[in-house]
Each structure stands twice: as C-alpha cells, then as structure tokens.
C-alpha cells in the first residue's frame, strides 16, 4: 500500500506578523496588553522587547529569567522554506529541536536537557505553551508557527508558574489577537521541489465591542526522494500541511474581556526515512557516494495527522485585582508508518541490502481517542504596586489510546501485531508568586507550586496473537503512578543603572513519572519522576542609547532520577530507566546591535556541558558499533557503562547569527538578509560510539528583497540550506549502521510575495 502520493498544490507562506517588539521604550507598568500597530523604529535604534515569562508583560531587561524572543525577521526567513518546528533549532541559545518521526513529533531540548523517546505518550522536559494552553502530547507540539505575535524561549525550570514537565524550560507561542483595526496580510511563495506556501490573516472589526481574526497556512512539497529498490522515483519527502485559526474577541468598555480561539491542522506526508548501512564503519561519516535523493527500501512509509482544538480566555478587572480564566481543549489523531530496518530483504531471505540487514522491522504507531482538557484560574494584583502577586489553581486531564503495529514486510506488508494501550493522566496544582520592589534599585521575586500528578496505563493483549509480542495474549498489563511535588523559585534583580540590571535565580522543577507501553519488542517499563535544582546569574543591558542590547548568563543544574530511554541495541527495544543524577553547566549570550544606521547584526551563542552521573548504569549497544565506553558482560549480554557521558542530542557549543543590510530607495527599500546556525557534535545514543555521532552542523540562508508603499508590499528571492549540507542527524543502532539525514531541510531556492492591507 502506498501511503504517500501528494497532489500538486500552490501553498505555503510566511510573513508571520510578529508584534513582539513594542514601538517605544515603555516602562514595565506601561506595557499595553494589546499588540501594537507596526510602527517603524527610530533608525539605528532597537525597539523595546517585552516578555511574559512571569505571566505579565514586562521589559525583558527587568525579568530574572534567561529569555530570547524569536522575532519577525527570523520567522519570515525560516517559514519561506516550508519547514516544520525543527526550523527553530539553534535560533535561540541552548535551543535544540529534532525528530525521528517526521513533521508530526518534534522533540525540544534546552541547555542540553530533553528526551529522545519516540513513544507517543513520551513526556518532554521542555513544555510548549500555545496561546496560554500547554500542549502536553508530543504530537501537539508540532502545530505550525504562523500569524504570531511572539515566540518566547524561557530557559531553566519554570515549575512555579507553568507547572510540571517544565524542568528544562518553556517555549511559548502567542498568536496575534483580533483588534478593531481592519486589515491583514497575504503571502505566497514557491521554491525547489515544488515547495509552495500560502499564509494569510484577516482582521475583522465586527462593530461595537466585537472583533475577529482568521489566520490560515498551507504548505506543500512534492515527493522528491526516489526508491532505487522498487524502481520508482519521486516517492518520498513530500507533504501537505494546512492549518487554520479563528479568534473572536469581545471587549466592552468595562473591566471584562473574552477571547475565544478555534484551530485545526491536517497533515499528510512522509515519515522519517531510515537508511540502512549509510555510516562508514569506525567514523561518523556517510558512506562514499551517498545520495540524499534516493533510498532502497521494501517497506511502506507515510504519516497522517489531524488536530482540532479550542480555548477560551476570560479576564475580569476587579477592585485592584484581575481574575484570569483559561480553558483549553485539544484532540489529535495520528498514524505514522515506516520501514525501520532501512533496507530490503533480510540475511535469512537473500538478496538483502543495502549491506547487512539482520532482521526485518516495519512498524507503525497511532494515537486515537485523544483528548486534553485544561483549566486555569489565576488572580493577579495591580502591576503598579510595589508588591505584586499572583495566585491560582490548575487542572489537567488527558486520555488516549496508543496503537503499536508490526508488519511482515516479506509477506506483503501483512499486519502481524496490534498492541493497544490506554493512558489517562490527571493533574491538579495550586500556585502563587510575589514580586516586591524593596528599593527603586532592588526587586525580589519568589514563587511556589504544589502539584499532584496521577497516571494510569493499561496494555491490552495482542490483537494479533502469534505476532511476536512479549505481551501475554490472555492477561495484558497495567500499572499506575502517582506523585506529589512542591516546586519553588527565588530571584532578585539589582538595577546597576537605568539601562543595566544584574539578576540571580534559583529554581526547581520536576517531570512526572513515565510509563512506557509494552510493544512487540518492548516490555512495559516505568521511570520515576525526575527533579531539578538550577542556579543562574545574569546581566542584561541596553547599550549606546539602545543601539545595542546584550544579555549574558551562566548556570548550573542537577537533575535527580533523570529519566532516560535506552533505544535500539541488539534487542531492538526501547526501555525506560532512571540515572541517579545528571548535571549541566554553561553560559548563554544574546546580542543585537546596529553596526550602522542600516546594518543590524544579531548573535546568540551558548556553551552547554552535560554529564550523566551513575557509576553502575548500563545499556545495550549495537554489535556493529565501534564502542568508546567500557563494557561488561552480564547474563551473556555485552552492556555498556555510560557514567560520565553527555546527554544525547546535547551539543557542547551552539551559535546563531543574522545580518540585515537595508538600502533606502525613493519609494521603498532594498535589503539583504542572511542567517546561520551552528551546533557542535552530538551523541545520538546514551553510549558513545564512533558511528552514532552527529558531526558539527552549519546551515545558512540568504534573502534578497524589496519593500515599498510603507512596507505594505514585499517581493523576495530566498535560499535555505544554501551550502547544501547533507548530514547524519540520527541513527538506529540495530545490528547494522542505519541512520537518517536532514532530508526534511534540503537546499531550496524560491521567490515570495507579501501584501499587507
């Protein structure tokens, strides 16, 4: 069965309206709640940046959190390539995003701290918040970024105000809200591989106290990767991805406000393409003659996802306080199938290839019956007072079914195993925070949160007995976990000058217990909750009358009972385990500066050193690997000691930079914009080997454009991954050297037109 045949469509866009930068240098108490109209900044001067890291709009300089705003220029350039959430990798210091699941399942990392688990109920220590609603399922985290007011990257534990599963940090998306000003935008683009895009938004004043906004996104790419084994071409690599958001705002003249949001996404396309034996033995290099435009596989590949959701945000301004209510509902259905062995045939059924294929693995995962309901009530004091406080209640309810399928590739792709698991997760919390100006120069803050987290998972007997499942066909398996945690944070800000602040912060957080469902090759396993304590000091300043902005921090953290997933090895399994501890330390820098009146430079960089600390912890490993860690023999199996290893997918160094030059013309302006991202080498696995290591990666983009009619019109030529870097970005350590490359981000060149009205 052919999972993927994408029709030509003229879609994809960009021009995200990101009003994250207010026009004037407002003081903290004067920051407006409504997005500002687009107002040109003073030439050669940076605009003030606000963040809502502590659930209030504040000047980023005053907030004792390491935070980065990903702005409009960067988002416009990134979206022009039709990329998914992996486009955000490296765009803020210490931020890494990767996937072995295609467009539907991004995995986020901050400060080297994340989770490589590919199961659809896997929790992540980086939480994604979209329009004030947590997106807990890893599949929900892939909802496209379009028509956004801002993206905030908040590094370090955010457990007091944002809750559990935020020990590494939060990535926060805020959509552009409706307003009483009519207008909108439309962006069209086309590029290599028939990559096309349409994006737009329409703001609709409805009279009186009502306004609406409708935002749409459509992205398409043709199949462009052929299958040499099947003798067919243009079979993989394409996608259709569409999303829509409709918002309705009711804002009378009194102290009440209501904002309703409905959104939907439909995506179908290729899943990640695994390729057998593409790594040179004893190195991290691809085999000579590797062709990114071709695979050799006898299995099926495809991915389908459908997501609906909505939220209602209410606000009442009362006497000296404001009451917020945020109600959210999400549901998603997903199915993804791939030829995991990455080749064809098997050693037991020659011919097989490419190279040695020890056993055939073709599998799929699906989620259905999913729903997530969240409710938050939060009471907030008047921001103009010296003592500012917040207090609230939070409730979370999530339930869904996970199906793990296996297929007989050599038997025509017949279904051999269908193992069904049901998970429910309930959590509730009570939280509060206080913010006090001791003197005009000294501000102290503290927060605390109590959380109760309950999780139940039951795996049914195999619906296809005899299909090789480890699960007893008559009894199934079931288990439950429950944990109560108190998290807290304390911080202080000292104002050195009116333009420079020092801050210090200590914070804790936790990630709830995880239950991994049983599957064909996996026993059911449970990991205990993990907890983190983090210390951070930093410096933030505006320089040269706001011609430059600098923030710098150093941090150190310790995670106890770190949850890890040992993936692959000769047992072809994924097993949860806990390490006694892990530790991380590093430094981060953000810099924006006008080098001239029309030349803007941005730079972000980070150093992250992570280490697993558990002297007796062992995992299985690939028999074909060149191991770089000590081994022991236990129960007849060779196991690898991983104490002292870095966390997987945790680069030691990362950096991003962009440069924009603007040349004014009589009726508009011409500009050149280039952006680059670098990360150092990463481990794909918990153990160290010569093969399953990602080389340092440098990718860049270029954009040439012309704007006219007060920036209402824009045409641009663009290129993404312009150096055509093809590189190993992940691996599967079976008994051969299977891996996958960055084929979701090929080199493309294209053109774009935008119109604001």
N, C-alpha and C positions, 0 to 999 in steps of 0.2 A: 504494500500500500504506500502510495506516495503522499507524504504528509504535507508537502510544501509545493505549491505552484502559485506564485503570486502574480496577479494581473498587473499590467502597467497602470499606474495612477499618477496623476500630476498633483503631488502633495509635498509636504514638509515645509517648515518655515522657522521663523526665528523672531528676530526683533522683539525680544522679551522686554516689555515695559517694566523696568525695574526701578521704581522710585525709592530706592533705598537711601538716596542721598538728599536730604532736605536742602533747600536753596540757601538758607542763611545760617550763620553761626548762632543758633538759638541756645539759650541756657537750658539745662536739664528740665526745669519746671515749665518751660515754654514750648516743649516739643509737641506738635499737634498730633492728634490721633488719626486724622485723615491723611492719606497720601498727598504730597504736594504736587501741584502742577509742574510740568517740566519748565524750569527756569534756568537759562544759561548761567553758568558760574562766572565769576569775575575772571578775566583772562589771567592765566598763570596762577590761579589760586584754587586750592582744594575746597570742596564743599564739606560741611559738617556731616558726619556719619552718626546715625543713631542705631542702637540695637535694643532688643527686648530680652536680653539674656536673663534678667530678673523679673520678667513678666510686666515690665514697664518700659516705655520708650525713654531711653537715656542716651546722652552723648557717649560714644564708645570709650572715650578717654576716661570717663568717670566710673566705668564698670570694672570691678576687680575680677574679671574673667578674661582668659585668653580667647579672643574672638576675632573672626575675619568675616567681612562682608564680600560675597562674590557678586560683582557689580554688572551693570548692563553691558558694558563693552565686552567683557569676557563671555557672558552668556550669549550674546549675539554671535560672536565668533564660533563658539562651541556648537550651538544649535544649527548653524549653517551646514554642518557635516552630517546631520541626521543621526547623531549618536544617542545612546541611552545614558543612564545615570553614571556609567563608567567615565563619561566625559569630565566629571568633577574630580577625578583622581589627580591629586597634586595641585589643584587650583587654590588650595589654602595650605598653609604649613601643617605638616603631620597628617594630612588627609589622604587616605588611600581608598580606592574603590575598585573591586574586581569581581569577576563572576565566572563560574564554570557551568552556568545554567542559561546562558544567552541573555537576552534583554529583560527577561522576566524576574530576575532574582539577583539584584546587586548586593554585595557584601561590603559594608563600610568599616573602616579602621581609623582610629585616631591615636596618635602617639604610639604607633605600633601595636595597638591593642584592638583586637577584633575577634572574628570567629570564622573559620574556614568551613564549617559544617554546611553541607549542601541539602540537608533534610528540610522539608517544607515546614516543619514545626520548630526549626532551629531559632533560638533567640540570639540577638546580637547585642554586644555591649555599647554600640553606638545607636542611639534612638533617632528615628526620623519623625519629625513633627510637621504635619502639613495642615496649615490653617488651624492651629491650636489643637489638633487631634493627633494622638500618637498612632503611627502605622506599625503595629506590632508584627504582623506576619511579614517575613522577608519578601514575599511576593508583592505586598502592598507598597514596599519601599521603592519599587520601580516606576511609580506613577510619574509621567513626564513633567519636566520643568518648563512651564510656559505661562506667559502673562503674569509674571511675578513682580511683586513689589520689592522683594529682597530674598536672598538666601543667607542665613547666618550659620556660621560654623563655630560652635562653642566647645572648646577643648577642656578636658578634665571632667571629674564627676559632677553631675547636675542632679543628684538624687533628692535634694530638698524640695525644689520647686517643680521638677519634671518627672521624678519618680524612679521606679525600679527600671532595670535594663538601660540605665544611662551612665554606667561607671566610667566609660571612656569619653563620653560627651554626647552632644546633640547636634544634628543638622536640621535646621528649621527653615521651612518654606512658608512664605506669606504671599497669597495671591493679591493682585491689585483689586481693590474694593470698588463697588459702584459709587458714583458720585452724581451730583446734579449738573455736571458739565457734559454736554453731548460730545461724542467723538469716538475715536477708536483707531485701529490700525489694521493693515493687511500686509503680509509678507509672503512672497513667492520665491522659490529658488529651485534650481535644477543643477545636477552635478554628475560626475562619473558614475558608472554602473546604474544609470537612470535613477540616481538618488534624487528624490524630489520632495518638496515640502510646501505646505500652506499653513500659515498661522495667522490668526486674527482675533480681534476683540472689538466688541461694540458696546459702548456705554449708553444707556437709555434712561434719561430723566423721565419719570412717569407722572410728574406733576405732584404738587403738594409735598408730602413727606416721603415719597417713594422714588426709588431708583433701582435700575437693574443693570447687570453686565453679563454678557455672554462671550465666552472665550473658546476657541477651537484650535485644534492642532491635528494635522495629518502628516505622517511621514511614510515614505516608501523607498525601497531599494529593490532592484531586480536581483534574482539569483545570479551569482557570478562565479561560483566555485563548482567546477565540474567533478565528475566521478569517473576516474580512469578505469576502475574495475568493472563498472556497469556499462561503460562505453557511452555514457550520456554526458551532456555538458549543461552548464548553467542550472545546476540542480539545487545548490545551497547558497546560503549567505544573504538571502533577501528577507524582506519583512514588509508588512503593512501594520502601522501603529497609529491609531486615532484616539483622540481624547476630546472631551467637551466639558466645560464647567459653566453652570448658570448660577448667578447670585442675585438675590433680591434684598434690598436694604430698606428698612423703614426707620426713619429718624425724625420724629416730631420735634418741636421746639422745646419740649420739656426734657426731663432727665432720663428718658428711656430710649433704647436703641435695639433693633433686632436685625440680624444679618443671617439669611438662610443661604445654603450652598448645596447644590446637587452636582455630581460629577460622575463621569463614566469613561471607561477605557476599554478598547478592544484591540488585541494584538495577535497576529499570527505570523510565523516566520521560522527561521532556522533556530534550532537549539545549538549549543556549543558543539563544535566539530572536533572530535578526538581523532588523533592520527597516530597510528602505531609506528614505533621504532623511528621517530623523527629526530632523536637526540643521539649525537655521537657518543659512543661509549667512552667513559673517562673524562667527559667535558660537559659544559653547558651549552655547546654549540649545536645548531641544527645540522642535519646530515648534508653533505655536498649535493647540490642540485635540487634542494628543497624548493617546491613550487607552491606558493600560497594559494594559487588559483586552482588547485587540484587536490582531491582526496581519493583514497582507494578503500571502499567500504562496501559490505554486502548487507548492512542493516538499514533501518529507516531512521529518519531524522525529522523532527518538527516540533513546534511549540505553539500552543494556543492559550490565550488568557483573556478573561473578561472580568471587569471590576466595576461595581456600582457603589456609590456611597453618598452620604449627605451629612451636613452638620447644621446646627442652629446655635448661634451665639447671641446671647441676650445680655443687655447691660442696663442697670438701673443706677442713676446717680441719686444718692440719698443725702441726708444731712451729714456732710463731712466724710462720707464713705461711698464707695461704688461696689455694687454687687454684680459679679460676672457669672453667667451660666453657659457652659459649653457642652452640648450634647452631640455625640457623633455616632454614626453607624457606617460600617463598611462590610461588603461581601465580595468575595473573589472566587473565581473558578479557574483552574489552570491545569493543563496537561502538557507534559514535555517528554519526548522520546528520543533516544539516541543510541548509536552503536558504540558502546563504551570501550570495546576492545580495539576500536580504531582501525580495523583491517577487515580481511575476508578469510573465510575458511578457518581451519584450526590445524594444529600439528597432528591431530588424530584423524583429520579428513583432508589430506593434501589434495590440490596445492593450497597453500595459505600464504598470506602476505599482507602488506609488505613486511618482510622479515618474519621472525618467530612469533606466532600467536599461540600462547599456551592453552587458552580456553576461550570459548565464545561468550561474550557478555553483551546482551542487548536488553535494555530496561527502560522503564518509564516511571514517572511519578505524577500523581494527580491529586488535586485538592478540590473537594466539593462540599456542599452543605456548610460552607464557612459563613460565620457572621461574627462581627466585633461590635460591641456596644460600649460606649464610654460616656460618663457623666462627671462633670466637674462643677463645683460651686466654689467661688473664690470671692472673699470680701477684702477690699483694698482701701487703705486710708488715703486721705488727700495728699498728693505728692508735694504740695507746697510747704508742708510742715517739717520741722527739724527731725521729728520721729515719724518715720513712715513704716507701715507694717502691712502684712498680708496674712490671711488665714483661709484654709479651705478644706474641702472634702473631695475625694476622687473615688470613682468606682469603675471597674473594668470587667467585662465579661466577653469571653471568646470561646467559640465551639466550632469544630470542623472535623471532616473525615479526610484521611490521607490514604491513598491507594499506591502501593508499590507493585509494579508489574514486571514480569520477566518474560522473555520471548525466546523461541527456538529459531535462531537465525538460519541454521542449516535445514530447518524443517519448514521453510516458507514463512517464517516470522510468526508461527503459531504461538498464542498465549499459553505459557506453561505455569505461571504463578500469579495470583492476585491476592495480595496480603493487605488487609484493610484495618486501619487503626482509627480510633476516635479519641480526640483530645478535647478537654474543656479546661479553661483557665479562668479563675475568678480572683480578683484582687481588689482591695479597698485600702484607702490611705487617708490620714489626717495630717495636714502640714501647716506650717506657718513660718514667717520670716520677719525680721525687723531691720531697719536701716536708720541710723541715727547720726546726725551731724554734731559731734562733740564740740568742735570749734569750726570756724569758717574753713579751716585747712584740714581737719581730721574727720573722717567718716568711718564708722564701724558698722558691719553687717553680720547677721547670723541667721541661719535657717535650720529647721528640723522637720523630719517627716517620719511618721510611723506607717509601715506597710504590712499588710497580711496578704500573702500570695499562696493560692492553692491550685494544684494542677493534678488532673487525673487523665490517664491514658490507658486504653484497652485495645489490644490487637486481637482480631478475630482469627479463628482457624483459617488456614489457607483455603481459598475458594477453589483452588486447583490442586487437590492433594496429589502427591507424587511428583510435584514440580520442583522438588529440591529444597523446599523450605525447611528451616530449622524449627519451625513452629509446630507444636503438637497439633495434629489435624482435628483433635476432638476437644481440646480444652482452651486453646488460646492463652493469652497472657494479659495481665492487668496490674497496674500499680498506681500509687498516688504519692504526692509530696505536699507538704505544707510548711511554710516558713514565715516567721515574723521578724521584721528588721526595723531598727531605728537608724536613720541616716541624718547627718548634720553637716553644716559648713560654717566657717567663720572667716571673715576677711576684713581688711582695713585698707583705706586709701588715704595717702598723705599728699596734699597739694603742694608741690615744690614751688610752682609759680602758677599764674593764671593759665598757662599753656602746657604744664608738665605735671604728671602725677606718678607717684610710686604706689604699688599695691602689694599685698601679701594675702595668700589664701590657703586654708587647709580645708579639705572636703573629703567626705566619704560617700560611698555608693555601693550598690550590690546588683547582681544579676541573679534572678530566681533560679531554682533548681530546674534542670532539663531532663526530660525523659525522651530517649530515642526509641522510636517504634521498632519492633522486630521486622525483619525483611528476609528475603531469600538467603542472603549471605550474612545477615547481621542478627545477633541476639539482641533482645531488649536490654538497654543499659540506662543507668541513671547517673547524673552528675549532681553533686551537692551545690548549693548556692555559692557564689564567689563574692568576696567583698574587697573593696579597695580603700586605701587611705592615700591621699595625694597632697603634696606640698608644692606651692608655686609662689614665686615672686616675680614682679614685672615692672616695667617702666613704659609709660605712654606719653607722647608729646606731639604738639604741633610746632613746626619749625619755620623760621623765616617768614613770619606773618602768613602762615598757612600755605606757603609754597611747598611744604613737605610735611608728611605725617609719619611718625615712627612708633612702633610698639615692639617690645622685646620682653621675653620671659624665659625663666629657667624653671624646671620642675623635677620632681622625683615622686614616684609612686610605688606602692607594694600591693600586689593582689594576693589574697589568701584563698586557697582552694580553687585555683584557676581552672576553669572548665576547658578541656581540650578535646579535640576529635582526632583520633588516630585513623586516618583514611588510607585504604589500599593495603599494600603489602601482599605477601603470598597467600593470605587468607581471603583476599578480595572483600574486605569488610570495612565498616566504619563504626568505631567503638568509642563511646564517651568515657572519659576518665578525668580525674582531678589531680593537678600538681599541687604540692604543698604550698608553693609560692611562685610568683614571678615578680620581677622588678623592672622598672623602666626609669630612665632619666634622660634629660635632654634640654634643648633650648630652641626657641622659635622666634622668628623675626618677620615683621611686616613693614614694608616701606613703600610709600607713594610720594613721588617728587616731581615737580616741574623743573626740568633741566633748562628750559627756556619757556618763553610765553606760550609757544605752540608745541612743546615737546614734553609729553608726560611719560614717566617711567614708573613701573610698579615692580616690586620684587618681594617674594616670600620665600623663606627658607627654614629648614628645621634639621636638627640633629636628634636622633632618637636611638637610644641604646637599650635594648630589651634583653632579658635573660630569664630562662626557666630555672628554678631552684628546687630540685627534688632529686636527691642523690640516688634513690633506688628506682626511679621511674623508667620504664622500658616500653617500647612499641615495636611492632613488627616492621619489616622493611622489605623492599624489593630485592629479589635474588639477583637481578641483573645490574644492580646499582654498585657504584664504587663508594662504599661507605666511608665516612670521615669521622665517625664516632666509635667509641669502644662497643663491643658486643659481648653478650653472654649467651650460653645455651641453657634453655630451661624447657623441660618437658619435651626434649627432642627438637625444639624450635630455636632458631637464632633470633635473639632480641637485641635491640639497640638501646643503649643508655643515652638519654637526651638531656641530662643535667648540664646546665651552662649554655645550652643552645639559645639562639634568639627565637622570638616568636615568629611563626610563619607569616609571610606577606608583610614583613615589617622592615622597610628599608632603613639603613643607618642614616643616610642623607637624602634629602629631597629639596627641590627648589622649583620655583616658577617665576617667570618674568614676562613682562609685556612692555612694549614701547609703541606709542602712538604719536605720529607727527601730523599736524594739521596745517594746511596751506590755504589761507583765506583767498577767495576769489570774489569778483564783483557781485555775483548773485548767489554765492554759497561757499562751499569749502571742499577741497580735496584732502584726503587723508590716507596715510599708510599705517597699518596696524599689524604687529607681529607678536605672537605669544609662544612661549616654550615651557615645557615641563620636563624635569629630570628627576629620576629616582635612582639610588644605588641598587646593588644586587639584593635579591630577596630569596629566602628559602620557601619552597612550596610545601614542604613536609616538616614534621616535628623533628625528624632526624636530619643530619647533614650528609649530603652526598654530592659527588661531583656533577651528577646529571640533573637532579631535580632542583636546580638553582636558576633563578632568573637573572640574566645579565643586567648591568646598568642600562637604563632605558631613557632615551632623549627623543621627544617628539615635538614638532612645532607646526605653527600655522601662520598664514600670511593673508592679509586682506587689503585690497585697494578699493577705495570708494569715493563717491562724490555725493554730497548733500546740498540741497538747495531749497528755496522757499521756506526759510526759517526752520530747517531740518525736517520739514514735512515729507520730503521725498528723498529717497536714497537709492543709488544703484551701487553694486559692489561686485568685484571678482574676488574669489577666495580659494584657498587651498588648505587642506587639512592633512596632517602627517606628510608634510611636503618632502621630507627626505626618504619617504617610502620605507620606513623602518619596519621590518618583519622580524618578530622575535618571540621566543617561547615565553608565555605568561602563566602557564600552569601545567601540571602533569598528573598522571595517574600511575602510581607505582605498582602495577601488577608485575608479572614476571618478564616484562619487556619494558621498553622505553617509550611509552605512549605519552603524548603531550598535546597541548593546544596553543595556538599562537594568537596574536592580536588581529585576527581577520575581521573582527567587528569594527575595526578602525583602520580600513585600508586607506591608501593615498587617494584622495579625490580632489578634483578641481571643479569649480562651478561658478554660477552667477546668481545674483539675488537682487530683487526689487522690493522696496518697502514704501508704503504710503501711510502717513498719519493724517487723520481728518477730524 
